[in-house]
Amino acid sequence: YVPWNFHEPQPGQYQFSGEQDVEYFIKLAHELGLLVILRPGPYICAEWDMGGLPAWLLLKESIILRSSDP
């Protein structure tokens, strides 16, 4: 999974270095002869807090998270 809230903890503040370096992870897996199934968000199910959605979305009045309204 590539959780949105792990890579954008604040609006516009993107983090893709250190343990958040997706490119490095994929290259390392390749060097080790491993395959990667990359599953980007935004929603990645219950395995991650708020399904990987960033908490700052709750501050936006125009956004309704996880609604059954089509």
PyMOL Python script that loads the backbone (N, CA, C, O; Angstrom):
from pymol import cmd

cmd.read_pdbstr("""\
ATOM      1  N   TYR A   1       0.823  -1.197   0.000  1.00  0.00           N
ATOM      2  CA  TYR A   1       0.000   0.000   0.000  1.00  0.00           C
ATOM      3  C   TYR A   1       0.863   1.255   0.000  1.00  0.00           C
ATOM      4  O   TYR A   1       1.980   1.260   0.517  1.00  0.00           O
ATOM      5  N   VAL A   2       0.324   2.318  -0.588  1.00  0.00           N
ATOM      6  CA  VAL A   2       0.948   3.638  -0.526  1.00  0.00           C
ATOM      7  C   VAL A   2      -0.077   4.556   0.143  1.00  0.00           C
ATOM      8  O   VAL A   2      -0.896   5.170  -0.541  1.00  0.00           O
ATOM      9  N   PRO A   3      -0.038   4.653   1.471  1.00  0.00           N
ATOM     10  CA  PRO A   3      -1.045   5.437   2.179  1.00  0.00           C
ATOM     11  C   PRO A   3      -0.862   6.942   1.972  1.00  0.00           C
ATOM     12  O   PRO A   3       0.232   7.481   2.136  1.00  0.00           O
ATOM     13  N   TRP A   4      -1.944   7.591   1.616  1.00  0.00           N
ATOM     14  CA  TRP A   4      -1.927   9.024   1.369  1.00  0.00           C
ATOM     15  C   TRP A   4      -1.465   9.779   2.613  1.00  0.00           C
ATOM     16  O   TRP A   4      -0.636  10.684   2.511  1.00  0.00           O
ATOM     17  N   ASN A   5      -1.991   9.419   3.789  1.00  0.00           N
ATOM     18  CA  ASN A   5      -1.659  10.175   5.001  1.00  0.00           C
ATOM     19  C   ASN A   5      -0.201  10.010   5.430  1.00  0.00           C
ATOM     20  O   ASN A   5       0.307  10.825   6.200  1.00  0.00           O
ATOM     21  N   PHE A   6       0.466   8.988   4.954  1.00  0.00           N
ATOM     22  CA  PHE A   6       1.886   8.771   5.269  1.00  0.00           C
ATOM     23  C   PHE A   6       2.775   9.661   4.407  1.00  0.00           C
ATOM     24  O   PHE A   6       3.876  10.029   4.816  1.00  0.00           O
ATOM     25  N   HIS A   7       2.299  10.002   3.223  1.00  0.00           N
ATOM     26  CA  HIS A   7       3.100  10.770   2.276  1.00  0.00           C
ATOM     27  C   HIS A   7       2.673  12.230   2.147  1.00  0.00           C
ATOM     28  O   HIS A   7       3.392  13.017   1.531  1.00  0.00           O
ATOM     29  N   GLU A   8       1.538  12.611   2.702  1.00  0.00           N
ATOM     30  CA  GLU A   8       1.105  14.014   2.734  1.00  0.00           C
ATOM     31  C   GLU A   8       0.433  14.289   4.080  1.00  0.00           C
ATOM     32  O   GLU A   8      -0.789  14.419   4.152  1.00  0.00           O
ATOM     33  N   PRO A   9       1.238  14.377   5.151  1.00  0.00           N
ATOM     34  CA  PRO A   9       0.663  14.557   6.487  1.00  0.00           C
ATOM     35  C   PRO A   9      -0.043  15.901   6.669  1.00  0.00           C
ATOM     36  O   PRO A   9      -0.960  16.017   7.483  1.00  0.00           O
ATOM     37  N   GLN A  10       0.378  16.907   5.920  1.00  0.00           N
ATOM     38  CA  GLN A  10      -0.251  18.226   5.909  1.00  0.00           C
ATOM     39  C   GLN A  10      -0.527  18.583   4.454  1.00  0.00           C
ATOM     40  O   GLN A  10       0.205  18.136   3.571  1.00  0.00           O
ATOM     41  N   PRO A  11      -1.551  19.370   4.179  1.00  0.00           N
ATOM     42  CA  PRO A  11      -1.851  19.719   2.791  1.00  0.00           C
ATOM     43  C   PRO A  11      -0.637  20.320   2.078  1.00  0.00           C
ATOM     44  O   PRO A  11      -0.055  21.297   2.548  1.00  0.00           O
ATOM     45  N   GLY A  12      -0.268  19.736   0.957  1.00  0.00           N
ATOM     46  CA  GLY A  12       0.849  20.236   0.156  1.00  0.00           C
ATOM     47  C   GLY A  12       2.225  19.889   0.683  1.00  0.00           C
ATOM     48  O   GLY A  12       3.221  20.275   0.072  1.00  0.00           O
ATOM     49  N   GLN A  13       2.320  19.175   1.797  1.00  0.00           N
ATOM     50  CA  GLN A  13       3.608  18.795   2.384  1.00  0.00           C
ATOM     51  C   GLN A  13       3.860  17.318   2.068  1.00  0.00           C
ATOM     52  O   GLN A  13       3.436  16.427   2.805  1.00  0.00           O
ATOM     53  N   TYR A  14       4.560  17.081   0.955  1.00  0.00           N
ATOM     54  CA  TYR A  14       4.786  15.716   0.481  1.00  0.00           C
ATOM     55  C   TYR A  14       6.088  15.163   1.038  1.00  0.00           C
ATOM     56  O   TYR A  14       7.087  15.877   1.128  1.00  0.00           O
ATOM     57  N   GLN A  15       6.074  13.896   1.408  1.00  0.00           N
ATOM     58  CA  GLN A  15       7.255  13.261   1.986  1.00  0.00           C
ATOM     59  C   GLN A  15       7.526  11.942   1.267  1.00  0.00           C
ATOM     60  O   GLN A  15       6.757  10.986   1.369  1.00  0.00           O
ATOM     61  N   PHE A  16       8.637  11.919   0.539  1.00  0.00           N
ATOM     62  CA  PHE A  16       9.030  10.713  -0.189  1.00  0.00           C
ATOM     63  C   PHE A  16      10.511  10.425   0.011  1.00  0.00           C
ATOM     64  O   PHE A  16      11.196  10.012  -0.924  1.00  0.00           O
ATOM     65  N   SER A  17      11.006  10.640   1.224  1.00  0.00           N
ATOM     66  CA  SER A  17      12.402  10.323   1.530  1.00  0.00           C
ATOM     67  C   SER A  17      12.441   9.421   2.760  1.00  0.00           C
ATOM     68  O   SER A  17      11.439   9.255   3.455  1.00  0.00           O
ATOM     69  N   GLY A  18      13.609   8.842   3.016  1.00  0.00           N
ATOM     70  CA  GLY A  18      13.745   7.945   4.160  1.00  0.00           C
ATOM     71  C   GLY A  18      12.824   6.749   4.028  1.00  0.00           C
ATOM     72  O   GLY A  18      12.771   6.120   2.971  1.00  0.00           O
ATOM     73  N   GLU A  19      12.101   6.430   5.084  1.00  0.00           N
ATOM     74  CA  GLU A  19      11.209   5.270   5.049  1.00  0.00           C
ATOM     75  C   GLU A  19       9.987   5.492   4.149  1.00  0.00           C
ATOM     76  O   GLU A  19       9.213   4.564   3.912  1.00  0.00           O
ATOM     77  N   GLN A  20       9.819   6.696   3.660  1.00  0.00           N
ATOM     78  CA  GLN A  20       8.700   7.005   2.765  1.00  0.00           C
ATOM     79  C   GLN A  20       9.120   7.005   1.289  1.00  0.00           C
ATOM     80  O   GLN A  20       8.337   7.396   0.424  1.00  0.00           O
ATOM     81  N   ASP A  21      10.334   6.574   1.005  1.00  0.00           N
ATOM     82  CA  ASP A  21      10.883   6.571  -0.351  1.00  0.00           C
ATOM     83  C   ASP A  21      10.390   5.342  -1.120  1.00  0.00           C
ATOM     84  O   ASP A  21      10.986   4.268  -1.042  1.00  0.00           O
ATOM     85  N   VAL A  22       9.316   5.515  -1.847  1.00  0.00           N
ATOM     86  CA  VAL A  22       8.698   4.414  -2.587  1.00  0.00           C
ATOM     87  C   VAL A  22       9.627   3.919  -3.695  1.00  0.00           C
ATOM     88  O   VAL A  22       9.756   2.714  -3.912  1.00  0.00           O
ATOM     89  N   GLU A  23      10.270   4.849  -4.390  1.00  0.00           N
ATOM     90  CA  GLU A  23      11.177   4.464  -5.473  1.00  0.00           C
ATOM     91  C   GLU A  23      12.318   3.594  -4.954  1.00  0.00           C
ATOM     92  O   GLU A  23      12.659   2.588  -5.576  1.00  0.00           O
ATOM     93  N   TYR A  24      12.910   3.969  -3.823  1.00  0.00           N
ATOM     94  CA  TYR A  24      13.995   3.173  -3.240  1.00  0.00           C
ATOM     95  C   TYR A  24      13.501   1.774  -2.873  1.00  0.00           C
ATOM     96  O   TYR A  24      14.189   0.784  -3.123  1.00  0.00           O
ATOM     97  N   PHE A  25      12.324   1.694  -2.288  1.00  0.00           N
ATOM     98  CA  PHE A  25      11.753   0.404  -1.904  1.00  0.00           C
ATOM     99  C   PHE A  25      11.603  -0.515  -3.118  1.00  0.00           C
ATOM    100  O   PHE A  25      11.954  -1.694  -3.063  1.00  0.00           O
ATOM    101  N   ILE A  26      11.080   0.034  -4.207  1.00  0.00           N
ATOM    102  CA  ILE A  26      10.876  -0.767  -5.421  1.00  0.00           C
ATOM    103  C   ILE A  26      12.214  -1.214  -6.000  1.00  0.00           C
ATOM    104  O   ILE A  26      12.360  -2.366  -6.408  1.00  0.00           O
ATOM    105  N   LYS A  27      13.193  -0.306  -6.038  1.00  0.00           N
ATOM    106  CA  LYS A  27      14.520  -0.662  -6.562  1.00  0.00           C
ATOM    107  C   LYS A  27      15.192  -1.712  -5.685  1.00  0.00           C
ATOM    108  O   LYS A  27      15.814  -2.639  -6.203  1.00  0.00           O
ATOM    109  N   LEU A  28      15.077  -1.583  -4.379  1.00  0.00           N
ATOM    110  CA  LEU A  28      15.666  -2.555  -3.462  1.00  0.00           C
ATOM    111  C   LEU A  28      15.022  -3.929  -3.647  1.00  0.00           C
ATOM    112  O   LEU A  28      15.716  -4.945  -3.676  1.00  0.00           O
ATOM    113  N   ALA A  29      13.728  -3.954  -3.768  1.00  0.00           N
ATOM    114  CA  ALA A  29      13.034  -5.224  -4.003  1.00  0.00           C
ATOM    115  C   ALA A  29      13.522  -5.863  -5.298  1.00  0.00           C
ATOM    116  O   ALA A  29      13.735  -7.074  -5.355  1.00  0.00           O
ATOM    117  N   HIS A  30      13.700  -5.052  -6.335  1.00  0.00           N
ATOM    118  CA  HIS A  30      14.197  -5.562  -7.618  1.00  0.00           C
ATOM    119  C   HIS A  30      15.598  -6.156  -7.465  1.00  0.00           C
ATOM    120  O   HIS A  30      15.875  -7.242  -7.973  1.00  0.00           O
ATOM    121  N   GLU A  31      16.477  -5.439  -6.763  1.00  0.00           N
ATOM    122  CA  GLU A  31      17.849  -5.921  -6.539  1.00  0.00           C
ATOM    123  C   GLU A  31      17.859  -7.253  -5.791  1.00  0.00           C
ATOM    124  O   GLU A  31      18.744  -8.082  -6.003  1.00  0.00           O
ATOM    125  N   LEU A  32      16.892  -7.451  -4.931  1.00  0.00           N
ATOM    126  CA  LEU A  32      16.800  -8.680  -4.145  1.00  0.00           C
ATOM    127  C   LEU A  32      16.018  -9.779  -4.867  1.00  0.00           C
ATOM    128  O   LEU A  32      15.817 -10.870  -4.335  1.00  0.00           O
ATOM    129  N   GLY A  33      15.585  -9.469  -6.081  1.00  0.00           N
ATOM    130  CA  GLY A  33      14.847 -10.454  -6.865  1.00  0.00           C
ATOM    131  C   GLY A  33      13.402 -10.623  -6.435  1.00  0.00           C
ATOM    132  O   GLY A  33      12.783 -11.655  -6.694  1.00  0.00           O
ATOM    133  N   LEU A  34      12.876  -9.613  -5.782  1.00  0.00           N
ATOM    134  CA  LEU A  34      11.491  -9.670  -5.308  1.00  0.00           C
ATOM    135  C   LEU A  34      10.566  -8.880  -6.228  1.00  0.00           C
ATOM    136  O   LEU A  34      10.979  -7.893  -6.836  1.00  0.00           O
ATOM    137  N   LEU A  35       9.346  -9.310  -6.324  1.00  0.00           N
ATOM    138  CA  LEU A  35       8.333  -8.578  -7.069  1.00  0.00           C
ATOM    139  C   LEU A  35       7.553  -7.693  -6.097  1.00  0.00           C
ATOM    140  O   LEU A  35       7.428  -8.014  -4.916  1.00  0.00           O
ATOM    141  N   VAL A  36       7.037  -6.591  -6.602  1.00  0.00           N
ATOM    142  CA  VAL A  36       6.265  -5.662  -5.783  1.00  0.00           C
ATOM    143  C   VAL A  36       4.881  -5.502  -6.397  1.00  0.00           C
ATOM    144  O   VAL A  36       4.745  -5.280  -7.600  1.00  0.00           O
ATOM    145  N   ILE A  37       3.875  -5.616  -5.573  1.00  0.00           N
ATOM    146  CA  ILE A  37       2.518  -5.263  -5.980  1.00  0.00           C
ATOM    147  C   ILE A  37       2.225  -3.929  -5.303  1.00  0.00           C
ATOM    148  O   ILE A  37       1.998  -3.874  -4.094  1.00  0.00           O
ATOM    149  N   LEU A  38       2.231  -2.873  -6.079  1.00  0.00           N
ATOM    150  CA  LEU A  38       2.052  -1.524  -5.543  1.00  0.00           C
ATOM    151  C   LEU A  38       0.568  -1.174  -5.546  1.00  0.00           C
ATOM    152  O   LEU A  38      -0.092  -1.220  -6.583  1.00  0.00           O
ATOM    153  N   ARG A  39       0.062  -0.827  -4.382  1.00  0.00           N
ATOM    154  CA  ARG A  39      -1.353  -0.484  -4.252  1.00  0.00           C
ATOM    155  C   ARG A  39      -1.474   0.930  -3.696  1.00  0.00           C
ATOM    156  O   ARG A  39      -1.521   1.116  -2.480  1.00  0.00           O
ATOM    157  N   PRO A  40      -1.524   1.934  -4.582  1.00  0.00           N
ATOM    158  CA  PRO A  40      -1.653   3.312  -4.116  1.00  0.00           C
ATOM    159  C   PRO A  40      -3.053   3.608  -3.596  1.00  0.00           C
ATOM    160  O   PRO A  40      -4.027   2.964  -3.987  1.00  0.00           O
ATOM    161  N   GLY A  41      -3.134   4.600  -2.703  1.00  0.00           N
ATOM    162  CA  GLY A  41      -4.416   5.016  -2.164  1.00  0.00           C
ATOM    163  C   GLY A  41      -5.250   5.720  -3.222  1.00  0.00           C
ATOM    164  O   GLY A  41      -5.017   5.491  -4.409  1.00  0.00           O
ATOM    165  N   PRO A  42      -6.199   6.555  -2.860  1.00  0.00           N
ATOM    166  CA  PRO A  42      -6.239   7.208  -1.567  1.00  0.00           C
ATOM    167  C   PRO A  42      -6.774   6.344  -0.432  1.00  0.00           C
ATOM    168  O   PRO A  42      -6.302   6.479   0.697  1.00  0.00           O
ATOM    169  N   TYR A  43      -7.734   5.470  -0.682  1.00  0.00           N
ATOM    170  CA  TYR A  43      -8.287   4.675   0.416  1.00  0.00           C
ATOM    171  C   TYR A  43      -7.721   3.265   0.344  1.00  0.00           C
ATOM    172  O   TYR A  43      -7.795   2.615  -0.699  1.00  0.00           O
ATOM    173  N   ILE A  44      -7.151   2.787   1.459  1.00  0.00           N
ATOM    174  CA  ILE A  44      -6.495   1.476   1.445  1.00  0.00           C
ATOM    175  C   ILE A  44      -7.081   0.510   2.469  1.00  0.00           C
ATOM    176  O   ILE A  44      -6.405  -0.428   2.891  1.00  0.00           O
ATOM    177  N   CYS A  45      -8.306   0.725   2.867  1.00  0.00           N
ATOM    178  CA  CYS A  45      -9.037  -0.162   3.784  1.00  0.00           C
ATOM    179  C   CYS A  45      -8.639   0.017   5.241  1.00  0.00           C
ATOM    180  O   CYS A  45      -7.969   0.983   5.608  1.00  0.00           O
ATOM    181  N   ALA A  46      -9.059  -0.921   6.051  1.00  0.00           N
ATOM    182  CA  ALA A  46      -8.961  -0.791   7.503  1.00  0.00           C
ATOM    183  C   ALA A  46      -7.583  -1.100   8.062  1.00  0.00           C
ATOM    184  O   ALA A  46      -7.369  -0.967   9.267  1.00  0.00           O
ATOM    185  N   GLU A  47      -6.652  -1.506   7.226  1.00  0.00           N
ATOM    186  CA  GLU A  47      -5.321  -1.853   7.729  1.00  0.00           C
ATOM    187  C   GLU A  47      -4.543  -0.629   8.222  1.00  0.00           C
ATOM    188  O   GLU A  47      -3.516  -0.775   8.885  1.00  0.00           O
ATOM    189  N   TRP A  48      -5.018   0.552   7.906  1.00  0.00           N
ATOM    190  CA  TRP A  48      -4.297   1.784   8.216  1.00  0.00           C
ATOM    191  C   TRP A  48      -5.282   2.777   8.814  1.00  0.00           C
ATOM    192  O   TRP A  48      -6.454   2.787   8.438  1.00  0.00           O
ATOM    193  N   ASP A  49      -4.818   3.612   9.742  1.00  0.00           N
ATOM    194  CA  ASP A  49      -5.672   4.604  10.386  1.00  0.00           C
ATOM    195  C   ASP A  49      -6.431   5.430   9.347  1.00  0.00           C
ATOM    196  O   ASP A  49      -5.827   5.965   8.417  1.00  0.00           O
ATOM    197  N   MET A  50      -7.723   5.533   9.500  1.00  0.00           N
ATOM    198  CA  MET A  50      -8.627   6.244   8.582  1.00  0.00           C
ATOM    199  C   MET A  50      -8.514   5.735   7.146  1.00  0.00           C
ATOM    200  O   MET A  50      -8.804   6.468   6.200  1.00  0.00           O
ATOM    201  N   GLY A  51      -8.100   4.501   6.988  1.00  0.00           N
ATOM    202  CA  GLY A  51      -7.993   3.928   5.656  1.00  0.00           C
ATOM    203  C   GLY A  51      -6.921   4.574   4.803  1.00  0.00           C
ATOM    204  O   GLY A  51      -6.933   4.440   3.579  1.00  0.00           O
ATOM    205  N   GLY A  52      -5.985   5.280   5.444  1.00  0.00           N
ATOM    206  CA  GLY A  52      -4.922   5.956   4.717  1.00  0.00           C
ATOM    207  C   GLY A  52      -5.262   7.378   4.313  1.00  0.00           C
ATOM    208  O   GLY A  52      -4.419   8.086   3.763  1.00  0.00           O
ATOM    209  N   LEU A  53      -6.491   7.803   4.582  1.00  0.00           N
ATOM    210  CA  LEU A  53      -6.861   9.180   4.267  1.00  0.00           C
ATOM    211  C   LEU A  53      -6.270  10.107   5.321  1.00  0.00           C
ATOM    212  O   LEU A  53      -6.300   9.778   6.507  1.00  0.00           O
ATOM    213  N   PRO A  54      -5.733  11.258   4.921  1.00  0.00           N
ATOM    214  CA  PRO A  54      -5.141  12.168   5.900  1.00  0.00           C
ATOM    215  C   PRO A  54      -6.196  12.816   6.801  1.00  0.00           C
ATOM    216  O   PRO A  54      -7.284  13.168   6.345  1.00  0.00           O
ATOM    217  N   ALA A  55      -5.863  12.964   8.065  1.00  0.00           N
ATOM    218  CA  ALA A  55      -6.790  13.544   9.043  1.00  0.00           C
ATOM    219  C   ALA A  55      -7.166  14.977   8.693  1.00  0.00           C
ATOM    220  O   ALA A  55      -8.250  15.436   9.052  1.00  0.00           O
ATOM    221  N   TRP A  56      -6.279  15.692   7.992  1.00  0.00           N
ATOM    222  CA  TRP A  56      -6.588  17.082   7.661  1.00  0.00           C
ATOM    223  C   TRP A  56      -7.791  17.196   6.722  1.00  0.00           C
ATOM    224  O   TRP A  56      -8.348  18.284   6.577  1.00  0.00           O
ATOM    225  N   LEU A  57      -8.198  16.109   6.089  1.00  0.00           N
ATOM    226  CA  LEU A  57      -9.410  16.155   5.260  1.00  0.00           C
ATOM    227  C   LEU A  57     -10.648  16.437   6.109  1.00  0.00           C
ATOM    228  O   LEU A  57     -11.620  17.010   5.618  1.00  0.00           O
ATOM    229  N   LEU A  58     -10.616  16.038   7.377  1.00  0.00           N
ATOM    230  CA  LEU A  58     -11.754  16.257   8.274  1.00  0.00           C
ATOM    231  C   LEU A  58     -12.014  17.740   8.522  1.00  0.00           C
ATOM    232  O   LEU A  58     -13.119  18.115   8.915  1.00  0.00           O
ATOM    233  N   LEU A  59     -11.012  18.584   8.298  1.00  0.00           N
ATOM    234  CA  LEU A  59     -11.156  20.021   8.507  1.00  0.00           C
ATOM    235  C   LEU A  59     -11.848  20.711   7.336  1.00  0.00           C
ATOM    236  O   LEU A  59     -12.240  21.872   7.454  1.00  0.00           O
ATOM    237  N   LYS A  60     -12.002  20.032   6.227  1.00  0.00           N
ATOM    238  CA  LYS A  60     -12.623  20.615   5.033  1.00  0.00           C
ATOM    239  C   LYS A  60     -14.127  20.339   5.058  1.00  0.00           C
ATOM    240  O   LYS A  60     -14.558  19.188   4.992  1.00  0.00           O
ATOM    241  N   GLU A  61     -14.914  21.407   5.153  1.00  0.00           N
ATOM    242  CA  GLU A  61     -16.367  21.262   5.251  1.00  0.00           C
ATOM    243  C   GLU A  61     -16.983  20.674   3.987  1.00  0.00           C
ATOM    244  O   GLU A  61     -18.036  20.040   4.047  1.00  0.00           O
ATOM    245  N   SER A  62     -16.341  20.877   2.854  1.00  0.00           N
ATOM    246  CA  SER A  62     -16.910  20.418   1.584  1.00  0.00           C
ATOM    247  C   SER A  62     -16.686  18.927   1.332  1.00  0.00           C
ATOM    248  O   SER A  62     -17.187  18.384   0.347  1.00  0.00           O
ATOM    249  N   ILE A  63     -15.939  18.266   2.209  1.00  0.00           N
ATOM    250  CA  ILE A  63     -15.618  16.855   2.015  1.00  0.00           C
ATOM    251  C   ILE A  63     -16.357  16.004   3.047  1.00  0.00           C
ATOM    252  O   ILE A  63     -16.324  16.285   4.245  1.00  0.00           O
ATOM    253  N   ILE A  64     -17.016  14.972   2.563  1.00  0.00           N
ATOM    254  CA  ILE A  64     -17.674  14.004   3.439  1.00  0.00           C
ATOM    255  C   ILE A  64     -16.947  12.684   3.251  1.00  0.00           C
ATOM    256  O   ILE A  64     -16.943  12.123   2.155  1.00  0.00           O
ATOM    257  N   LEU A  65     -16.337  12.192   4.307  1.00  0.00           N
ATOM    258  CA  LEU A  65     -15.573  10.956   4.218  1.00  0.00           C
ATOM    259  C   LEU A  65     -16.469   9.741   4.421  1.00  0.00           C
ATOM    260  O   LEU A  65     -17.308   9.718   5.321  1.00  0.00           O
ATOM    261  N   ARG A  66     -16.281   8.742   3.582  1.00  0.00           N
ATOM    262  CA  ARG A  66     -16.933   7.441   3.701  1.00  0.00           C
ATOM    263  C   ARG A  66     -18.453   7.539   3.797  1.00  0.00           C
ATOM    264  O   ARG A  66     -19.058   7.050   4.750  1.00  0.00           O
ATOM    265  N   SER A  67     -19.043   8.157   2.829  1.00  0.00           N
ATOM    266  CA  SER A  67     -20.494   8.281   2.766  1.00  0.00           C
ATOM    267  C   SER A  67     -21.072   7.206   1.846  1.00  0.00           C
ATOM    268  O   SER A  67     -20.429   6.808   0.875  1.00  0.00           O
ATOM    269  N   SER A  68     -22.271   6.742   2.147  1.00  0.00           N
ATOM    270  CA  SER A  68     -22.938   5.780   1.267  1.00  0.00           C
ATOM    271  C   SER A  68     -23.801   6.493   0.226  1.00  0.00           C
ATOM    272  O   SER A  68     -24.467   5.845  -0.582  1.00  0.00           O
ATOM    273  N   ASP A  69     -23.790   7.818   0.246  1.00  0.00           N
ATOM    274  CA  ASP A  69     -24.557   8.617  -0.702  1.00  0.00           C
ATOM    275  C   ASP A  69     -23.864   8.603  -2.064  1.00  0.00           C
ATOM    276  O   ASP A  69     -22.727   9.060  -2.180  1.00  0.00           O
ATOM    277  N   PRO A  70     -24.531   8.088  -3.090  1.00  0.00           N
ATOM    278  CA  PRO A  70     -23.882   8.022  -4.403  1.00  0.00           C
ATOM    279  C   PRO A  70     -23.714   9.406  -4.960  1.00  0.00           C
ATOM    280  O   PRO A  70     -23.187   9.569  -6.060  1.00  0.00           O
TER     281      PRO A  70
END
""", "prot")
cmd.dss("prot")
cmd.show_as("cartoon", "prot")
cmd.util.cbc("prot")
cmd.orient("prot")
